[in-house]
């Protein structure tokens, strides 16, 4: 979209010839802008693999240093340094309890990583994905989500537009409203994975409380004002 970019990276082999990056779906890496000490954190959208292929979703903020690097300076073949993976927003093993995934904007990256692994393993859970943005021109990943659902029949999804036009074929309203409708239509107790702004997390938690969903069933990771103080980085760096 005009303000969202898909970035694909290829790991460079390490000294032992390995191409894989060890991480749990839902975790993030940090990337340095070349020749600077500036780094930014981005969640991985791909499932773990042995090919060394990484996929990120980058929000192009007008004053973002990494966004400026990607749009104004970066070229195919540039070498970046990464650190990670880190983060506690990962799939929880709680038996066959249904899993509901709620994502806002680029928060979809972490969720796609989880869903792609679940599809690869054909996990038997009932799965619902609610993905929300403000306007129709901000919608992305429609074909990727549709393809994933075709490969993984357990996955049901809705694309939610806050300011939808009358012709929009998906859910017309916020992802929070879609979550409330989903909860009204089911008697199932589910684990709820939330990835988005702090405001989104708080509103989903309020709706969950209305349906007597315990806090233990809400899985999320708050965005922090300063990643440098909020996260403990790994000591080693890999090149990509």
N, C-alpha and C positions, 0 to 999 in steps of 0.2 A: 504494500500500500504506500501512499505518499510518505508516511512517517514510520513505517516498519520495514525492516530489512531482514532477509534470511541470509545468514552467513555460514558458509561451509568451510571447514578446516580439515587438513590432512596432517596427522601426526607424522613426525620424522622418526625413523627407527632409532631406538636407543642402542647402547653399546652391545647388547645381546641380540639385537635384531628384532626386538619386540615393537609392535605397533599399537597395542591396546592401552587404553587408559582405564585404570581401575576406578569405578565409581558405582554408586547406587542410583537408580533412576530417581529423579527429583533433586539431585545435588547440582551444585554450580561450580564453575571454574572462574578464575580471575585472569584477565589478559592485560599485558602491558602494551602501551603505545610504544612502538620502536623508538629507541634513542631518548627515552624519557623515563622518569620514575612514576609515571601516572598509570594506574591500573584500574580496571573496572570488572565487576562481577556479573556473570551471565549464566543462567541456567542452561543445562544441556537439554536439547529436544530429542536427541537420538537415544535409542536403547544401547546398552553396552554391546560392543562388537570387537572382532579381531582385526578389522580392516583399518583401524585408526581414523575413521571418519567421524567428525564431530559436527553438530548442527546447532546453531544458536539463533535466537530471535532478538534483534536489536531495535530498541525504540530510538528513533532519530530525534532526540531533543535538540532544540535550537541552540542551546548553549552547552551541549554535551561535548566534551573533548574527544571521546572515543568516536562519537557520531561524526564529528568533523574529520577525524582521521580516516574513517571508512569511506566517507562520501567524497573527500577532497584529495586524499593522498594515497590511499591503499591501492595496490595492484595485485593481480593474480600472481602468486609465487613469492610474495613477501613472507618473511619469517617472523613470527611472533613468539613470545614466551608466555607460557601459562603456568598457573599454580593451582593445585587442588587435586582431586575434587573435595569440596566441603559441603556442610549443611546437614540438617537433621530432618528435612522434609522428604521422607522416603516411605515406601510401601510398608505397612505393618502387617505382620502375619497374625491374623485373628480368625483363622478358620475360613469358612465359606461365607462369612458375613458379606452382604452386598456392599459395593463401593460406589459412592457418588463423588464425582469430581466437578469442582466449580472453579472456573478460571476466568480472569478478567485480563484482556489485552495480552501482553507478552507473558503473563503468568501461565499461558497455555504451554509454554516450552516444557516446564517441569512435568506437567500433566501428560503431555504427549510422550515423554520419555517413559513414564510409568505405563501408560496404555500400550505403547509399542512392545514393551517387554511382556506385559500380560498377554497380548495377542500372540507374540512369538511362542510363549509357553502354553497358549490356549487354556489359561486359568478359568475355572468353572464359575467364578463369581458372576452375579448379576451386576452390570456396570451401567451407570448413567453419567454422561458428560454434559454439563451446561457451560457454554462458552459465550461470554458477553462482551460487547463493545458499545460505543455510543451511537455511531452512525454506520450506514451501510457501506460507505467507502472505506471504512476501517476494518471490514471483515477480511480475514485471511485464513488460509489453510482449509478452505471448504473441500477441495478435492482430496487433500491428505486425510482429513477426518472421514470423508465418505469412503475412501479406499480402505482405511483401517477398519471401519465398521463392516465392510464387505468381507474382509478376511477374518473378522472376529465377531460372529453373530451375537455374542453376549452384550456387545456394546450398543447402547441407545444414546442418541445425542440430540441436543437442540442448540441452534445458533440464536442468540438473544440480542436484539437491537433496542437500545434505550429510546432512541429517536427514530423509530422505523417509519418508512412511508407506507401508505395503504397497500402497496403492491408487494411488500416484503412477505416472503413465503414462510419464514421461520417465526420464532416467538417474538411478539411485539411487546417490549417491556424490558426491564432490567433483569439481569441474571438472578438477582435476589428474589424478584417476583416469580421468576420461573422456578426457583427452588421451593418457594412456598406452595406453588401449584403442585409440584411433584410430591411434596410431603402430604398435601391434602388428598392425593390420589392413591396413596400407598399405606399399608399397615406394616411395612417392613422396617425393621431396625437396621440401619446401615452405618458404615464408617464414612465420614464426610471429609474429603480432602479439598482444601481451599488454597488457591494460589492467586494472589492479586494484591491490591493495596490494603493497607491497614483498615481503611474504612469498609472495604468489602468484607474482610474477615469479621469485623465487628457486627456488620449487619446480618451476615449469615449466622453468626452465633446467636443473635437475638431471635431470628426466626427458628433456629434449632431449639432454643429454650421454650418457645411456644408449643413445640411438639414433644416436650419432655425428653429431648435428646441430651444425654449426659455430655459434659465437657470432654470426657475420655474418648468420645467418638469423633471429636473434631481434631483433624490433623492439619497443621499449617505451620508456617514459619514467617514471623513478622519481618517486613522490610525494616532495616535500621537506618537512621540518619547517617551513620558513619560505619561503613563496612570494616574499616580498619580497626575500630574499637569493638565491633560486635562479633567478629569472626576470628578464630584462631587459624592461621594459615599453616599449611604443611611446609616443612623445611626445604623439600626438593622441588625443583622446577623442571618441566619438560618443555621441549621446543616443538612448535607446530609450524 
